[in-house]
């Protein structure tokens, strides 16, 4: 098979011929049709993000494809089925506290490196080996739409956060960092789950306005200035009532004050889930007001990725029309143009733009 290989941090990917993977018990081989390229991918490949990965590697966290072969323990999947490949692989020997990796991307911690070494190569390839439980059937699909279904990878992450928040119909939720890929997807998912008002925060007014234009009047854009107290007052004013919960997706470049501006806007009894990157590297962590949290009965928790059953539930939400994949503007590249795809994703990062690699296209 042909695959895009990263052999050295900071170097371009090279399309090489690798042995075809062979499935064992509990594994599936998928012919990859489409794989998303995130806006921060260049930072992973340069080493700037300090991801825990071992080289050489075929990168690519998940995507869309067709089942080629299954192991002997699969009872429903058939060759030729369209499937979503979930990159979140968890160890099977500790159901309470499993180690985990993102396939073709990073290990969550050093304890997960054995898992990373076995399930090593990702989706920027013609074929992908994944555990059976990481493959979910999509139903009938036009091959031309495979790239658009890569939006599942964006939608599922905030869905995990909103499930952790226990978002209820008619509630008001603040999506902090809505002009990023995951934050923008979180706005769409919150609406699909029945949120009455979604206060979408960010610094880019044009991106916020685009979200409202595409997703409707329940989206309330809130442009942030970086001044904590001013931004908090603006969030509260625009919410025009109780703020039930906050989902934070601010990137690692954001300040602790930007997190606190939204977190401390939540109403008494409210819930906060943190899924962003603040506190990474040399950036300071977020100081939390102990007594304010206690006296206001505010719940704060972290959430990494999403539960396994979120995948088929999200697919049903899309099939039911609760989420419209046509809201995304799509640009696709063949496998041989993988480096152009990485550059394009970095230059066009926005909540409504998607860059997709198509391993099923010309690989010469």
VOTOR-598324 format. One record per residue (C-alpha): x, y, z; residue in one letter. Coordinates in steps of 0.25 Angstrom, whole numbers. Layout:
N
> X,Y,Z,a
...
//
This chain:
364
> 0,0,0,x
> 4,15,-2,x
> 5,23,11,x
> 10,37,15,x
> 22,35,25,x
> 27,45,35,x
> 42,41,37,x
> 47,53,44,x
> 41,65,51,x
> 41,77,43,x
> 43,69,30,x
> 32,68,19,x
> 24,55,18,x
> 28,45,8,x
> 19,36,0,x
> 25,22,2,x
> 21,7,-1,x
> 19,-1,12,x
> 14,-15,14,x
> -1,-17,15,x
> -6,-19,29,x
> -12,-32,33,x
> -24,-33,43,x
> -23,-42,55,x
> -34,-45,65,x
> -41,-33,69,x
> -36,-25,57,x
> -41,-19,44,x
> -34,-14,32,x
> -40,-2,25,x
> -38,4,11,x
> -37,19,14,x
> -45,28,6,x
> -43,41,14,x
> -36,46,26,x
> -37,60,32,x
> -25,70,33,x
> -26,79,45,x
> -21,93,45,x
> -11,90,55,x
> -5,78,48,x
> 8,86,44,x
> 11,88,58,x
> 10,73,61,x
> 19,70,50,x
> 29,81,53,x
> 30,76,68,x
> 25,90,73,x
> 14,83,80,x
> 23,72,87,x
> 13,61,84,x
> 17,48,90,x
> 20,40,77,x
> 31,31,72,x
> 36,32,57,x
> 35,28,47,x
> 20,28,46,x
> 9,29,37,x
> 1,40,43,x
> -14,43,42,x
> -24,41,54,x
> -36,34,48,x
> -45,36,36,x
> -55,29,26,x
> -53,17,18,x
> -58,3,14,x
> -56,-10,21,x
> -46,-18,14,x
> -45,-30,24,x
> -49,-33,38,x
> -44,-43,49,x
> -51,-55,53,x
> -59,-49,64,x
> -66,-38,56,x
> -81,-42,54,x
> -87,-30,48,x
> -77,-23,39,x
> -76,-28,25,x
> -65,-25,14,x
> -70,-13,6,x
> -77,-6,18,x
> -75,9,19,x
> -69,12,33,x
> -64,23,42,x
> -50,20,48,x
> -49,25,63,x
> -35,29,66,x
> -37,28,81,x
> -31,14,84,x
> -32,9,99,x
> -24,-2,105,x
> -33,-14,108,x
> -26,-19,121,x
> -32,-8,130,x
> -46,-4,128,x
> -47,6,140,x
> -34,14,136,x
> -29,9,122,x
> -17,15,115,x
> -20,22,102,x
> -15,27,89,x
> -19,35,77,x
> -16,26,66,x
> -5,32,57,x
> -4,44,65,x
> 0,43,80,x
> 1,34,93,x
> -7,40,104,x
> 4,37,114,x
> 17,29,114,x
> 9,17,120,x
> 2,16,106,x
> 14,15,98,x
> 13,0,96,x
> -1,2,90,x
> 5,13,81,x
> 16,4,76,x
> 6,-7,73,x
> -5,2,67,x
> 5,11,61,x
> 1,16,47,x
> -10,25,44,x
> -20,28,33,x
> -11,36,23,x
> -10,23,16,x
> -18,14,6,x
> -21,4,17,x
> -22,5,32,x
> -22,-6,43,x
> -31,-3,55,x
> -37,-10,67,x
> -51,-15,63,x
> -58,-6,74,x
> -52,6,67,x
> -60,4,54,x
> -74,8,53,x
> -83,6,41,x
> -88,18,34,x
> -99,12,25,x
> -100,15,10,x
> -91,27,6,x
> -88,33,-7,x
> -72,32,-9,x
> -72,47,-13,x
> -77,50,1,x
> -67,43,9,x
> -58,55,11,x
> -70,63,17,x
> -73,51,27,x
> -59,54,33,x
> -66,65,41,x
> -70,54,50,x
> -56,55,56,x
> -58,70,59,x
> -72,68,64,x
> -70,56,74,x
> -59,63,83,x
> -69,75,87,x
> -80,64,88,x
> -72,57,98,x
> -71,70,106,x
> -86,74,105,x
> -89,60,109,x
> -80,62,121,x
> -88,75,124,x
> -101,67,123,x
> -106,79,114,x
> -122,79,115,x
> -132,85,105,x
> -134,100,106,x
> -121,102,114,x
> -111,113,111,x
> -97,109,109,x
> -85,117,106,x
> -75,111,96,x
> -62,118,100,x
> -53,118,88,x
> -64,116,77,x
> -55,121,66,x
> -46,108,66,x
> -50,95,59,x
> -54,88,72,x
> -61,100,78,x
> -69,103,65,x
> -73,89,64,x
> -78,90,79,x
> -87,101,75,x
> -94,92,64,x
> -95,80,74,x
> -100,88,85,x
> -111,93,76,x
> -114,79,71,x
> -116,75,86,x
> -126,85,88,x
> -119,97,95,x
> -127,109,96,x
> -116,119,94,x
> -101,117,90,x
> -92,128,94,x
> -80,127,85,x
> -68,134,89,x
> -55,137,81,x
> -47,149,76,x
> -50,148,61,x
> -63,155,59,x
> -64,150,45,x
> -63,136,49,x
> -74,138,60,x
> -83,144,50,x
> -81,133,40,x
> -85,123,51,x
> -98,131,54,x
> -101,132,39,x
> -100,117,36,x
> -106,112,49,x
> -117,122,53,x
> -121,132,63,x
> -119,123,75,x
> -105,126,73,x
> -100,139,81,x
> -87,144,76,x
> -78,149,87,x
> -65,156,83,x
> -54,155,93,x
> -44,166,96,x
> -34,158,105,x
> -38,167,117,x
> -44,157,127,x
> -54,166,135,x
> -59,173,122,x
> -61,160,115,x
> -68,153,126,x
> -78,165,127,x
> -80,164,112,x
> -83,149,113,x
> -93,151,124,x
> -100,162,117,x
> -101,155,104,x
> -107,142,111,x
> -118,151,116,x
> -121,141,127,x
> -116,129,134,x
> -103,122,129,x
> -105,108,131,x
> -92,102,127,x
> -78,106,120,x
> -70,97,110,x
> -56,102,109,x
> -48,100,96,x
> -38,111,97,x
> -24,107,91,x
> -11,106,98,x
> -7,120,93,x
> -19,126,101,x
> -17,132,115,x
> -23,127,128,x
> -31,140,129,x
> -38,136,116,x
> -43,123,122,x
> -47,130,135,x
> -55,140,128,x
> -65,130,123,x
> -63,120,135,x
> -67,131,145,x
> -79,135,137,x
> -86,122,140,x
> -99,124,149,x
> -100,117,163,x
> -101,102,161,x
> -95,103,148,x
> -85,93,141,x
> -72,95,134,x
> -64,85,126,x
> -50,88,121,x
> -45,82,108,x
> -35,92,103,x
> -20,94,103,x
> -18,105,113,x
> -7,101,123,x
> 2,94,113,x
> 17,96,112,x
> 21,109,119,x
> 7,115,119,x
> 2,117,133,x
> -9,109,139,x
> -23,114,142,x
> -24,119,157,x
> -38,115,162,x
> -46,123,173,x
> -48,112,183,x
> -59,119,192,x
> -66,124,180,x
> -67,110,174,x
> -72,105,187,x
> -82,115,191,x
> -88,115,177,x
> -89,100,176,x
> -81,101,163,x
> -76,87,157,x
> -63,88,149,x
> -58,76,142,x
> -48,72,131,x
> -52,63,119,x
> -43,56,109,x
> -49,52,96,x
> -63,44,97,x
> -69,31,101,x
> -70,20,91,x
> -85,20,90,x
> -84,35,85,x
> -80,30,72,x
> -92,23,67,x
> -101,34,74,x
> -94,45,66,x
> -96,37,53,x
> -111,36,56,x
> -111,51,59,x
> -105,54,45,x
> -114,44,38,x
> -126,51,45,x
> -123,64,40,x
> -120,70,54,x
> -106,74,49,x
> -104,78,34,x
> -90,74,29,x
> -92,84,17,x
> -89,95,27,x
> -74,92,25,x
> -66,97,13,x
> -58,85,8,x
> -44,85,1,x
> -39,72,-3,x
> -25,67,-7,x
> -19,53,-12,x
> -9,46,-4,x
> 2,50,-13,x
> -1,65,-9,x
> -1,62,6,x
> 9,73,9,x
> 0,83,1,x
> -11,78,10,x
> -4,81,23,x
> 0,95,18,x
> -14,98,13,x
> -20,94,27,x
> -11,103,34,x
> -14,115,25,x
> -29,113,25,x
> -32,109,39,x
> -46,113,43,x
> -59,107,49,x
> -65,105,36,x
> -53,100,27,x
> -49,86,26,x
> -37,81,19,x
> -37,66,15,x
> -27,56,10,x
> -33,46,0,x
> -24,33,0,x
> -34,27,-10,x
> -29,37,-21,x
> -16,38,-29,x
> -4,33,-21,x
> 6,34,-32,x
//
